[in-house]
């Protein structure tokens, strides 16, 4: 599951293995090995990966399917706009009822 989550997160952001490796200060081979389920990242690296993608380690490990957005630094109006976008995209908007 970890290998799939890393690949999905990386490709969804249009990041190459080389770019992700550079951001995490590891080799491209490490990324490839993780994504091909050959080796597992260390606990410290797992935390670094989760921070980079703004997801929980539980999400990476397949223990939780919840996804979160980092909104620190945004004001309440900006947060409300993002919530409205999420509601619209997920079909929860009042406009769709």
Beta strands, then each sheet from edge to edge (+ up, - down):
end
